[in-house]
Amino acid sequence: MRLGLAADHGGFELKEKILQRLKGGSWEIVDFGASKLVSDDDYPDYVLPLARAVGRAEIDRGLAICGSGVGACVAANKVAEVRACLIHDVYSAHQGVEDDNMNIMCLGGQVTAAYLAWDLVQTFLRARYSEDPRFERRLAKIPDR
Protein backbone atom coordinates (compact mmCIF):
# COMPACT_ATOMS: atom_id res chain seq x y z
CA MET A 1 0.00 0.00 0.00
CA ARG A 2 1.14 3.53 -0.73
CA LEU A 3 1.18 6.30 1.85
CA GLY A 4 1.78 9.93 0.95
CA LEU A 5 3.00 12.61 3.32
CA ALA A 6 2.97 16.38 2.89
CA ALA A 7 3.87 19.26 5.20
CA ASP A 8 4.74 22.93 5.12
CA HIS A 9 7.09 24.66 7.55
CA GLY A 10 4.58 24.31 10.39
CA GLY A 11 4.46 20.54 10.01
CA PHE A 12 7.93 19.85 8.64
CA GLU A 13 9.53 18.67 11.89
CA LEU A 14 6.64 16.34 12.72
CA LYS A 15 6.58 14.94 9.17
CA GLU A 16 10.28 14.14 9.38
CA LYS A 17 9.82 12.36 12.72
CA ILE A 18 6.93 10.31 11.32
CA LEU A 19 8.93 9.45 8.19
CA GLN A 20 11.77 8.10 10.30
CA ARG A 21 9.38 5.85 12.24
CA LEU A 22 7.69 4.59 9.06
CA LYS A 23 10.93 3.50 7.39
CA GLY A 24 11.20 -0.25 7.11
CA GLY A 25 7.46 -0.74 7.53
CA SER A 26 4.98 -2.31 5.16
CA TRP A 27 3.91 0.96 3.49
CA GLU A 28 5.55 2.37 0.39
CA ILE A 29 6.16 6.01 1.30
CA VAL A 30 5.79 8.93 -1.11
CA ASP A 31 7.00 12.26 0.26
CA PHE A 32 5.25 15.23 -1.36
CA GLY A 33 7.45 17.69 0.54
CA ALA A 34 8.55 19.94 1.85
CA SER A 35 11.98 18.40 1.47
CA LYS A 36 13.63 21.10 3.58
CA LEU A 37 12.46 23.66 6.10
CA VAL A 38 11.46 26.92 4.41
CA SER A 39 9.87 29.29 6.90
CA ASP A 40 7.55 31.06 4.45
CA ASP A 41 6.32 28.18 2.28
CA ASP A 42 2.61 27.51 1.75
CA TYR A 43 0.75 24.30 2.71
CA PRO A 44 -1.33 24.13 -0.52
CA ASP A 45 1.88 23.65 -2.52
CA TYR A 46 2.40 20.27 -0.81
CA VAL A 47 -1.05 19.23 0.36
CA LEU A 48 -2.87 19.66 -2.95
CA PRO A 49 -0.53 17.34 -4.93
CA LEU A 50 -0.93 14.75 -2.16
CA ALA A 51 -4.71 15.12 -2.19
CA ARG A 52 -4.87 14.85 -5.97
CA ALA A 53 -2.84 11.63 -5.83
CA VAL A 54 -5.21 10.22 -3.19
CA GLY A 55 -8.24 11.36 -5.21
CA ARG A 56 -6.89 9.55 -8.29
CA ALA A 57 -6.16 6.43 -6.17
CA GLU A 58 -2.42 6.66 -6.90
CA ILE A 59 -1.90 6.85 -3.14
CA ASP A 60 -3.99 4.76 -0.73
CA ARG A 61 -3.80 7.08 2.27
CA GLY A 62 -2.31 10.44 3.06
CA LEU A 63 -0.95 12.40 6.00
CA ALA A 64 -1.12 16.17 5.63
CA ILE A 65 0.55 18.33 8.26
CA CYS A 66 0.62 22.09 8.72
CA GLY A 67 0.91 24.20 11.87
CA SER A 68 -2.60 23.56 13.17
CA GLY A 69 -3.77 20.96 10.66
CA VAL A 70 -6.74 23.15 9.76
CA GLY A 71 -5.38 24.63 6.54
CA ALA A 72 -4.17 21.24 5.34
CA CYS A 73 -7.64 19.80 5.97
CA VAL A 74 -9.41 22.64 4.17
CA ALA A 75 -7.12 22.34 1.15
CA ALA A 76 -7.30 18.54 0.92
CA ASN A 77 -11.10 18.50 1.07
CA LYS A 78 -11.28 20.67 -2.07
CA VAL A 79 -10.18 17.64 -4.12
CA ALA A 80 -12.71 15.11 -5.44
CA GLU A 81 -12.72 11.68 -3.78
CA VAL A 82 -10.83 13.01 -0.74
CA ARG A 83 -12.19 12.67 2.76
CA ALA A 84 -9.71 14.49 4.98
CA CYS A 85 -10.15 15.00 8.71
CA LEU A 86 -8.21 16.88 11.36
CA ILE A 87 -7.47 14.28 14.04
CA HIS A 88 -6.47 14.82 17.67
CA ASP A 89 -7.48 11.52 19.30
CA VAL A 90 -7.08 7.78 18.73
CA TYR A 91 -10.83 7.06 18.57
CA SER A 92 -11.35 9.49 15.68
CA ALA A 93 -8.24 8.17 13.91
CA HIS A 94 -9.86 4.74 13.48
CA GLN A 95 -13.54 5.73 13.49
CA GLY A 96 -12.97 8.22 10.67
CA VAL A 97 -11.70 5.39 8.47
CA GLU A 98 -14.12 2.69 9.64
CA ASP A 99 -17.32 4.74 9.35
CA ASP A 100 -16.49 7.65 7.02
CA ASN A 101 -13.81 6.15 4.76
CA MET A 102 -11.34 8.92 5.66
CA ASN A 103 -8.36 8.70 3.33
CA ILE A 104 -6.28 11.68 4.49
CA MET A 105 -5.49 12.35 8.12
CA CYS A 106 -4.48 15.91 8.94
CA LEU A 107 -2.30 16.77 11.91
CA GLY A 108 -1.10 20.00 13.50
CA GLY A 109 2.66 20.05 13.70
CA GLN A 110 2.59 22.88 16.22
CA VAL A 111 -0.13 21.38 18.42
CA THR A 112 0.29 17.58 18.29
CA ALA A 113 3.15 16.00 20.22
CA ALA A 114 5.28 13.53 18.26
CA TYR A 115 4.40 10.56 20.50
CA LEU A 116 0.67 11.18 20.16
CA ALA A 117 1.06 11.77 16.42
CA TRP A 118 2.79 8.39 16.07
CA ASP A 119 -0.10 6.66 17.90
CA LEU A 120 -2.59 8.45 15.63
CA VAL A 121 -0.69 7.48 12.49
CA GLN A 122 -0.49 3.81 13.50
CA THR A 123 -4.19 3.75 14.34
CA PHE A 124 -5.12 5.46 11.04
CA LEU A 125 -3.01 3.04 9.00
CA ARG A 126 -4.40 -0.09 10.72
CA ALA A 127 -8.04 0.96 10.34
CA ARG A 128 -10.20 -0.33 7.47
CA TYR A 129 -13.47 1.01 6.08
CA SER A 130 -16.33 -1.23 7.21
CA GLU A 131 -18.52 -0.86 4.07
CA ASP A 132 -21.55 -1.13 6.35
CA PRO A 133 -24.69 -0.22 4.34
CA ARG A 134 -25.60 2.61 6.71
CA PHE A 135 -22.18 4.22 6.20
CA GLU A 136 -22.42 3.70 2.44
CA ARG A 137 -25.85 5.38 2.50
CA ARG A 138 -24.53 8.34 4.46
CA LEU A 139 -21.50 8.84 2.22
CA ALA A 140 -23.73 8.65 -0.87
CA LYS A 141 -25.61 11.69 0.44
CA ILE A 142 -22.47 13.83 0.36
CA PRO A 143 -21.94 15.26 -3.13
CA ASP A 144 -18.45 14.92 -4.53
CA ARG A 145 -17.58 17.91 -6.63
N, CA and C atoms as an extended XYZ file, in Angstrom:
435
Properties=species:S:1:pos:R:3:atomname:S:1:resname:S:1:resid:I:1 pbc="F F F"
N         0.847       -1.181        0.000 N   MET     1
C         0.000        0.000        0.000 CA  MET     1
C         0.886        1.237        0.000 C   MET     1
N         0.369        2.299       -0.594 N   ARG     2
C         1.139        3.532       -0.732 CA  ARG     2
C         0.590        4.613        0.201 C   ARG     2
N         1.504        5.234        0.924 N   LEU     3
C         1.180        6.300        1.854 CA  LEU     3
C         1.912        7.555        1.424 C   LEU     3
N         1.172        8.654        1.274 N   GLY     4
C         1.780        9.934        0.950 CA  GLY     4
C         1.809       10.842        2.155 C   GLY     4
N         2.866       11.631        2.253 N   LEU     5
C         2.996       12.615        3.322 CA  LEU     5
C         3.282       13.976        2.718 C   LEU     5
N         2.725       15.019        3.324 N   ALA     6
C         2.970       16.384        2.888 CA  ALA     6
C         2.943       17.304        4.094 C   ALA     6
N         3.834       18.298        4.098 N   ALA     7
C         3.875       19.262        5.199 CA  ALA     7
C         4.544       20.548        4.746 C   ALA     7
N         4.069       21.649        5.299 N   ASP     8
C         4.737       22.930        5.121 CA  ASP     8
C         5.680       23.144        6.306 C   ASP     8
N         6.158       24.360        6.464 N   HIS     9
C         7.090       24.661        7.554 CA  HIS     9
C         6.504       24.353        8.934 C   HIS     9
N         5.210       24.558        9.092 N   GLY    10
C         4.578       24.313       10.391 CA  GLY    10
C         4.478       22.840       10.753 C   GLY    10
N         4.540       21.979        9.769 N   GLY    11
C         4.460       20.542       10.012 CA  GLY    11
C         5.709       19.783        9.635 C   GLY    11
N         6.723       20.501        9.154 N   PHE    12
C         7.927       19.852        8.641 CA  PHE    12
C         8.606       18.946        9.670 C   PHE    12
N         8.841       19.448       10.865 N   GLU    13
C         9.533       18.671       11.888 CA  GLU    13
C         8.758       17.398       12.245 C   GLU    13
N         7.447       17.513       12.396 N   LEU    14
C         6.637       16.345       12.719 CA  LEU    14
C         6.639       15.343       11.560 C   LEU    14
N         6.540       15.841       10.335 N   LYS    15
C         6.582       14.943        9.167 CA  LYS    15
C         7.882       14.157        9.139 C   LYS    15
N         8.982       14.819        9.392 N   GLU    16
C        10.282       14.141        9.378 CA  GLU    16
C        10.369       13.073       10.469 C   GLU    16
N         9.823       13.348       11.633 N   LYS    17
C         9.817       12.356       12.717 CA  LYS    17
C         8.958       11.148       12.339 C   LYS    17
N         7.809       11.399       11.743 N   ILE    18
C         6.927       10.311       11.321 CA  ILE    18
C         7.594        9.495       10.218 C   ILE    18
N         8.225       10.154        9.263 N   LEU    19
C         8.925        9.446        8.188 CA  LEU    19
C         9.981        8.494        8.737 C   LEU    19
N        10.733        8.948        9.712 N   GLN    20
C        11.767        8.099       10.304 CA  GLN    20
C        11.167        6.846       10.937 C   GLN    20
N        10.023        6.995       11.578 N   ARG    21
C         9.385        5.848       12.242 CA  ARG    21
C         8.746        4.903       11.242 C   ARG    21
N         8.343        5.419       10.080 N   LEU    22
C         7.694        4.594        9.062 CA  LEU    22
C         8.683        3.784        8.238 C   LEU    22
N         9.929        4.198        8.208 N   LYS    23
C        10.928        3.501        7.393 CA  LYS    23
C        11.041        2.047        7.822 C   LYS    23
N        11.089        1.171        6.824 N   GLY    24
C        11.199       -0.252        7.108 CA  GLY    24
C         9.867       -0.922        7.366 C   GLY    24
N         8.786       -0.167        7.318 N   GLY    25
C         7.457       -0.735        7.531 CA  GLY    25
C         6.886       -1.307        6.247 C   GLY    25
N         5.627       -1.656        6.299 N   SER    26
C         4.983       -2.314        5.164 CA  SER    26
C         4.421       -1.334        4.132 C   SER    26
N         4.456       -0.039        4.411 N   TRP    27
C         3.914        0.962        3.492 CA  TRP    27
C         5.000        1.492        2.576 C   TRP    27
N         4.678        1.648        1.302 N   GLU    28
C         5.548        2.375        0.386 CA  GLU    28
C         5.273        3.855        0.633 C   GLU    28
N         6.305        4.621        0.904 N   ILE    29
C         6.156        6.013        1.297 CA  ILE    29
C         6.469        6.932        0.120 C   ILE    29
N         5.573        7.895       -0.108 N   VAL    30
C         5.787        8.928       -1.115 CA  VAL    30
C         5.761       10.266       -0.382 C   VAL    30
N         6.871       10.976       -0.428 N   ASP    31
C         6.999       12.263        0.262 CA  ASP    31
C         6.722       13.389       -0.724 C   ASP    31
N         5.641       14.117       -0.502 N   PHE    32
C         5.252       15.227       -1.361 CA  PHE    32
C         5.896       16.546       -0.921 C   PHE    32
N         6.758       16.494        0.063 N   GLY    33
C         7.448       17.691        0.535 CA  GLY    33
C         6.751       18.288        1.736 C   GLY    33
N         7.332       19.256        2.231 N   ALA    34
C         8.553       19.936        1.845 CA  ALA    34
C         9.759       19.040        2.131 C   ALA    34
N        10.781       19.203        1.300 N   SER    35
C        11.980       18.397        1.469 CA  SER    35
C        13.006       19.078        2.356 C   SER    35
N        12.794       20.365        2.630 N   LYS    36
C        13.630       21.096        3.579 CA  LYS    36
C        12.775       22.176        4.226 C   LYS    36
N        13.205       22.642        5.355 N   LEU    37
C        12.462       23.656        6.096 CA  LEU    37
C        12.631       25.019        5.428 C   LEU    37
N        11.504       25.579        4.992 N   VAL    38
C        11.460       26.921        4.407 CA  VAL    38
C        10.381       27.672        5.177 C   VAL    38
N        10.775       28.668        5.929 N   SER    39
C         9.873       29.291        6.896 CA  SER    39
C         8.672       30.005        6.292 C   SER    39
N         8.694       30.341        5.022 N   ASP    40
C         7.554       31.061        4.454 CA  ASP    40
C         6.887       30.293        3.303 C   ASP    40
N         7.001       28.965        3.312 N   ASP    41
C         6.320       28.183        2.279 CA  ASP    41
C         4.825       28.102        2.579 C   ASP    41
N         4.059       27.541        1.652 N   ASP    42
C         2.607       27.512        1.752 CA  ASP    42
C         2.084       26.076        1.677 C   ASP    42
N         1.247       25.677        2.643 N   TYR    43
C         0.750       24.300        2.706 CA  TYR    43
C         0.064       23.817        1.433 C   TYR    43
N        -0.684       24.669        0.681 N   PRO    44
C        -1.329       24.128       -0.517 CA  PRO    44
C        -0.333       23.575       -1.548 C   PRO    44
N         0.885       24.115       -1.554 N   ASP    45
C         1.881       23.652       -2.518 CA  ASP    45
C         2.250       22.181       -2.308 C   ASP    45
N         2.069       21.662       -1.119 N   TYR    46
C         2.400       20.270       -0.805 CA  TYR    46
C         1.154       19.417       -0.616 C   TYR    46
N         0.156       19.983        0.035 N   VAL    47
C        -1.054       19.228        0.360 CA  VAL    47
C        -1.898       18.938       -0.874 C   VAL    47
N        -2.032       19.895       -1.771 N   LEU    48
C        -2.867       19.658       -2.954 CA  LEU    48
C        -2.316       18.559       -3.862 C   LEU    48
N        -1.016       18.486       -4.146 N   PRO    49
C        -0.526       17.341       -4.929 CA  PRO    49
C        -0.773       15.999       -4.226 C   PRO    49
N        -0.613       15.967       -2.919 N   LEU    50
C        -0.925       14.746       -2.160 CA  LEU    50
C        -2.400       14.402       -2.314 C   LEU    50
N        -3.270       15.370       -2.107 N   ALA    51
C        -4.710       15.124       -2.188 CA  ALA    51
C        -5.123       14.667       -3.582 C   ALA    51
N        -4.549       15.275       -4.606 N   ARG    52
C        -4.871       14.849       -5.972 CA  ARG    52
C        -4.448       13.404       -6.211 C   ARG    52
N        -3.299       13.016       -5.682 N   ALA    53
C        -2.836       11.628       -5.829 CA  ALA    53
C        -3.765       10.664       -5.095 C   ALA    53
N        -4.249       11.053       -3.921 N   VAL    54
C        -5.214       10.225       -3.192 CA  VAL    54
C        -6.526       10.166       -3.970 C   VAL    54
N        -6.988       11.300       -4.453 N   GLY    55
C        -8.240       11.361       -5.209 CA  GLY    55
C        -8.215       10.505       -6.465 C   GLY    55
N        -7.048       10.387       -7.093 N   ARG    56
C        -6.894        9.553       -8.294 CA  ARG    56
C        -6.533        8.111       -7.951 C   ARG    56
N        -6.488        7.777       -6.667 N   ALA    57
C        -6.158        6.429       -6.166 CA  ALA    57
C        -4.739        6.004       -6.534 C   ALA    57
N        -3.847        6.968       -6.708 N   GLU    58
C        -2.424        6.662       -6.901 CA  GLU    58
C        -1.743        6.422       -5.558 C   GLU    58
N        -2.349        6.989       -4.523 N   ILE    59
C        -1.900        6.846       -3.144 CA  ILE    59
C        -3.099        6.327       -2.362 C   ILE    59
N        -2.872        5.337       -1.490 N   ASP    60
C        -3.993        4.761       -0.732 CA  ASP    60
C        -4.443        5.643        0.423 C   ASP    60
N        -3.493        6.208        1.135 N   ARG    61
C        -3.799        7.076        2.274 CA  ARG    61
C        -2.807        8.225        2.289 C   ARG    61
N        -3.195        9.298        2.960 N   GLY    62
C        -2.315       10.439        3.061 CA  GLY    62
C        -2.266       11.019        4.460 C   GLY    62
N        -1.134       11.631        4.772 N   LEU    63
C        -0.951       12.398        5.996 CA  LEU    63
C        -0.576       13.809        5.569 C   LEU    63
N        -1.372       14.777        5.978 N   ALA    64
C        -1.121       16.172        5.633 CA  ALA    64
C        -0.927       16.947        6.928 C   ALA    64
N         0.186       17.677        7.013 N   ILE    65
C         0.550       18.334        8.263 CA  ILE    65
C         0.900       19.792        7.995 C   ILE    65
N         0.236       20.682        8.705 N   CYS    66
C         0.620       22.094        8.718 CA  CYS    66
C         0.683       22.504       10.192 C   CYS    66
N         0.771       23.764       10.475 N   GLY    67
C         0.914       24.195       11.869 CA  GLY    67
C        -0.205       23.716       12.770 C   GLY    67
N        -1.440       23.978       12.374 N   SER    68
C        -2.601       23.564       13.175 CA  SER    68
C        -3.284       22.324       12.615 C   SER    68
N        -3.057       22.031       11.350 N   GLY    69
C        -3.769       20.959       10.657 CA  GLY    69
C        -5.021       21.446        9.963 C   GLY    69
N        -5.492       22.624       10.321 N   VAL    70
C        -6.739       23.147        9.765 CA  VAL    70
C        -6.587       23.490        8.283 C   VAL    70
N        -5.582       24.250        7.939 N   GLY    71
C        -5.380       24.629        6.542 CA  GLY    71
C        -5.184       23.431        5.644 C   GLY    71
N        -4.393       22.459        6.111 N   ALA    72
C        -4.173       21.240        5.335 CA  ALA    72
C        -5.488       20.514        5.091 C   ALA    72
N        -6.344       20.467        6.091 N   CYS    73
C        -7.639       19.801        5.974 CA  CYS    73
C        -8.550       20.538        4.992 C   CYS    73
N        -8.591       21.850        5.087 N   VAL    74
C        -9.415       22.640        4.170 CA  VAL    74
C        -8.957       22.419        2.732 C   VAL    74
N        -7.658       22.499        2.498 N   ALA    75
C        -7.123       22.339        1.147 CA  ALA    75
C        -7.402       20.940        0.601 C   ALA    75
N        -7.129       19.921        1.383 N   ALA    76
C        -7.300       18.538        0.919 CA  ALA    76
C        -8.749       18.249        0.552 C   ALA    76
N        -9.683       18.782        1.316 N   ASN    77
C       -11.098       18.502        1.066 CA  ASN    77
C       -11.660       19.215       -0.161 C   ASN    77
N       -10.870       20.034       -0.817 N   LYS    78
C       -11.284       20.668       -2.066 CA  LYS    78
C       -11.127       19.724       -3.254 C   LYS    78
N       -10.492       18.581       -3.043 N   VAL    79
C       -10.182       17.641       -4.119 CA  VAL    79
C       -11.204       16.504       -4.120 C   VAL    79
N       -11.725       16.190       -5.303 N   ALA    80
C       -12.714       15.112       -5.444 CA  ALA    80
C       -12.153       13.790       -4.941 C   ALA    80
N       -13.027       13.017       -4.312 N   GLU    81
C       -12.720       11.684       -3.776 CA  GLU    81
C       -11.856       11.708       -2.517 C   GLU    81
N       -11.610       12.887       -1.976 N   VAL    82
C       -10.827       13.006       -0.744 CA  VAL    82
C       -11.763       13.223        0.426 C   VAL    82
N       -11.495       12.506        1.496 N   ARG    83
C       -12.191       12.672        2.755 CA  ARG    83
C       -11.117       12.864        3.821 C   ARG    83
N       -10.778       14.128        4.050 N   ALA    84
C        -9.709       14.488        4.980 CA  ALA    84
C       -10.307       14.970        6.290 C   ALA    84
N        -9.673       14.597        7.388 N   CYS    85
C       -10.154       15.004        8.712 CA  CYS    85
C        -8.970       15.416        9.577 C   CYS    85
N        -9.174       16.459       10.361 N   LEU    86
C        -8.206       16.881       11.359 CA  LEU    86
C        -8.402       15.988       12.575 C   LEU    86
N        -7.365       15.290       12.979 N   ILE    87
C        -7.468       14.285       14.036 CA  ILE    87
C        -6.591       14.666       15.228 C   ILE    87
N        -7.181       14.533       16.424 N   HIS    88
C        -6.469       14.816       17.672 CA  HIS    88
C        -6.521       13.648       18.653 C   HIS    88
N        -7.311       12.605       18.341 N   ASP    89
C        -7.483       11.515       19.303 CA  ASP    89
C        -7.528       10.169       18.582 C   ASP    89
N        -7.184        9.123       19.306 N   VAL    90
C        -7.085        7.779       18.734 CA  VAL    90
C        -8.439        7.272       18.252 C   VAL    90
N        -9.509        7.533       18.985 N   TYR    91
C       -10.832        7.065       18.571 CA  TYR    91
C       -11.177        7.600       17.180 C   TYR    91
N       -11.013        8.890       16.977 N   SER    92
C       -11.348        9.487       15.682 CA  SER    92
C       -10.421        8.997       14.574 C   SER    92
N        -9.188        8.661       14.916 N   ALA    93
C        -8.236        8.170       13.911 CA  ALA    93
C        -8.708        6.859       13.289 C   ALA    93
N        -9.356        5.990       14.076 N   HIS    94
C        -9.863        4.741       13.477 CA  HIS    94
C       -11.319        4.878       13.052 C   HIS    94
N       -12.127        5.580       13.820 N   GLN    95
C       -13.541        5.728       13.487 CA  GLN    95
C       -13.731        6.478       12.174 C   GLN    95
N       -12.877        7.464       11.914 N   GLY    96
C       -12.966        8.216       10.666 CA  GLY    96
C       -12.759        7.343        9.444 C   GLY    96
N       -11.914        6.343        9.572 N   VAL    97
C       -11.704        5.394        8.474 CA  VAL    97
C       -12.837        4.376        8.443 C   VAL    97
N       -13.146        3.778        9.578 N   GLU    98
C       -14.120        2.689        9.642 CA  GLU    98
C       -15.517        3.119        9.205 C   GLU    98
N       -15.956        4.294        9.628 N   ASP    99
C       -17.322        4.745        9.346 CA  ASP    99
C       -17.409        5.708        8.166 C   ASP    99
N       -16.407        6.559        7.992 N   ASP   100
C       -16.493        7.646        7.022 CA  ASP   100
C       -15.504        7.511        5.861 C   ASP   100
N       -14.755        6.423        5.836 N   ASN   101
C       -13.811        6.146        4.755 CA  ASN   101
C       -12.802        7.282        4.573 C   ASN   101
N       -12.352        7.873        5.681 N   MET   102
C       -11.340        8.920        5.660 CA  MET   102
C       -10.095        8.383        4.965 C   MET   102
N        -9.561        9.161        4.017 N   ASN   103
C        -8.355        8.705        3.334 CA  ASN   103
C        -7.164        9.651        3.501 C   ASN   103
N        -7.383       10.800        4.107 N   ILE   104
C        -6.276       11.679        4.492 CA  ILE   104
C        -6.485       12.114        5.933 C   ILE   104
N        -5.469       11.890        6.743 N   MET   105
C        -5.493       12.353        8.117 CA  MET   105
C        -4.633       13.611        8.198 C   MET   105
N        -5.192       14.654        8.783 N   CYS   106
C        -4.484       15.912        8.945 CA  CYS   106
C        -4.070       16.077       10.397 C   CYS   106
N        -2.855       16.564       10.575 N   LEU   107
C        -2.304       16.774       11.906 CA  LEU   107
C        -1.745       18.182       12.007 C   LEU   107
N        -1.696       18.702       13.231 N   GLY   108
C        -1.100       20.001       13.499 CA  GLY   108
C         0.297       19.829       14.052 C   GLY   108
N         1.279       20.199       13.273 N   GLY   109
C         2.663       20.046       13.697 CA  GLY   109
C         3.042       20.901       14.886 C   GLY   109
N         2.310       21.989       15.096 N   GLN   110
C         2.594       22.881       16.222 CA  GLN   110
C         1.739       22.577       17.445 C   GLN   110
N         0.781       21.651       17.304 N   VAL   111
C        -0.132       21.383       18.423 CA  VAL   111
C        -0.227       19.901       18.808 C   VAL   111
N         0.365       19.015       18.012 N   THR   112
C         0.288       17.580       18.293 CA  THR   112
C         1.684       17.057       18.606 C   THR   112
N         1.853       16.539       19.808 N   ALA   113
C         3.151       16.001       20.216 CA  ALA   113
C         3.516       14.795       19.355 C   ALA   113
N         4.796       14.601       19.134 N   ALA   114
C         5.281       13.530       18.256 CA  ALA   114
C         4.823       12.145       18.713 C   ALA   114
N         4.815       11.883       20.010 N   TYR   115
C         4.401       10.560       20.495 CA  TYR   115
C         2.927       10.313       20.235 C   TYR   115
N         2.094       11.315       20.459 N   LEU   116
C         0.672       11.184       20.155 CA  LEU   116
C         0.484       11.039       18.652 C   LEU   116
N         1.177       11.848       17.878 N   ALA   117
C         1.058       11.771       16.421 CA  ALA   117
C         1.386       10.366       15.932 C   ALA   117
N         2.417        9.740       16.484 N   TRP   118
C         2.785        8.393       16.068 CA  TRP   118
C         1.664        7.402       16.390 C   TRP   118
N         1.048        7.519       17.561 N   ASP   119
C        -0.099        6.663       17.901 CA  ASP   119
C        -1.247        6.885       16.918 C   ASP   119
N        -1.509        8.136       16.571 N   LEU   120
C        -2.589        8.452       15.634 CA  LEU   120
C        -2.295        7.874       14.256 C   LEU   120
N        -1.072        8.010       13.798 N   VAL   121
C        -0.685        7.476       12.486 CA  VAL   121
C        -0.844        5.956       12.460 C   VAL   121
N        -0.361        5.270       13.465 N   GLN   122
C        -0.488        3.809       13.504 CA  GLN   122
C        -1.945        3.373       13.501 C   GLN   122
N        -2.769        4.067       14.269 N   THR   123
C        -4.193        3.746       14.337 CA  THR   123
C        -4.858        3.981       12.987 C   THR   123
N        -4.577        5.108       12.358 N   PHE   124
C        -5.116        5.460       11.042 CA  PHE   124
C        -4.727        4.410        9.997 C   PHE   124
N        -3.490        3.983       10.015 N   LEU   125
C        -3.014        3.041        8.999 CA  LEU   125
C        -3.546        1.619        9.209 C   LEU   125
N        -3.838        1.245       10.435 N   ARG   126
C        -4.396       -0.090       10.715 CA  ARG   126
C        -5.888       -0.182       10.427 C   ARG   126
N        -6.581        0.950       10.476 N   ALA   127
C        -8.040        0.958       10.335 CA  ALA   127
C        -8.463        0.635        8.905 C   ALA   127
N        -9.627        0.008        8.781 N   ARG   128
C       -10.201       -0.333        7.474 CA  ARG   128
C       -11.656        0.127        7.431 C   ARG   128
N       -12.079        0.592        6.280 N   TYR   129
C       -13.469        1.007        6.080 CA  TYR   129
C       -14.371       -0.216        6.188 C   TYR   129
N       -15.466       -0.088        6.922 N   SER   130
C       -16.335       -1.235        7.209 CA  SER   130
C       -17.265       -1.600        6.053 C   SER   130
N       -17.566       -0.652        5.167 N   GLU   131
C       -18.519       -0.859        4.069 CA  GLU   131
C       -19.915       -1.239        4.555 C   GLU   131
N       -20.218       -0.908        5.789 N   ASP   132
C       -21.551       -1.126        6.346 CA  ASP   132
C       -22.557       -0.334        5.503 C   ASP   132
N       -23.707       -0.922        5.175 N   PRO   133
C       -24.692       -0.225        4.338 CA  PRO   133
C       -25.104        1.150        4.871 C   PRO   133
N       -25.197        1.313        6.181 N   ARG   134
C       -25.600        2.614        6.711 CA  ARG   134
C       -24.524        3.668        6.461 C   ARG   134
N       -23.247        3.269        6.491 N   PHE   135
C       -22.175        4.219        6.198 CA  PHE   135
C       -22.116        4.512        4.704 C   PHE   135
N       -22.353        3.502        3.893 N   GLU   136
C       -22.415        3.704        2.441 CA  GLU   136
C       -23.539        4.685        2.096 C   GLU   136
N       -24.704        4.503        2.736 N   ARG   137
C       -25.847        5.378        2.500 CA  ARG   137
C       -25.507        6.822        2.871 C   ARG   137
N       -24.871        6.991        4.000 N   ARG   138
C       -24.527        8.344        4.456 CA  ARG   138
C       -23.522        9.004        3.518 C   ARG   138
N       -22.503        8.272        3.124 N   LEU   139
C       -21.496        8.838        2.217 CA  LEU   139
C       -22.093        9.186        0.871 C   LEU   139
N       -23.068        8.395        0.429 N   ALA   140
C       -23.728        8.649       -0.870 CA  ALA   140
C       -24.502        9.973       -0.850 C   ALA   140
N       -24.877       10.433        0.320 N   LYS   141
C       -25.614       11.691        0.441 CA  LYS   141
C       -24.725       12.922        0.381 C   LYS   141
N       -23.409       12.705        0.379 N   ILE   142
C       -22.465       13.829        0.356 CA  ILE   142
C       -21.988       13.982       -1.087 C   ILE   142
N       -22.362       15.088       -1.729 N   PRO   143
C       -21.939       15.261       -3.129 CA  PRO   143
C       -20.423       15.408       -3.225 C   PRO   143
N       -19.879       14.822       -4.281 N   ASP   144
C       -18.451       14.916       -4.531 CA  ASP   144
C       -18.251       15.762       -5.765 C   ASP   144
N       -17.789       16.919       -5.577 N   ARG   145
C       -17.582       17.908       -6.633 CA  ARG   145
C       -17.946       17.417       -7.963 C   ARG   145
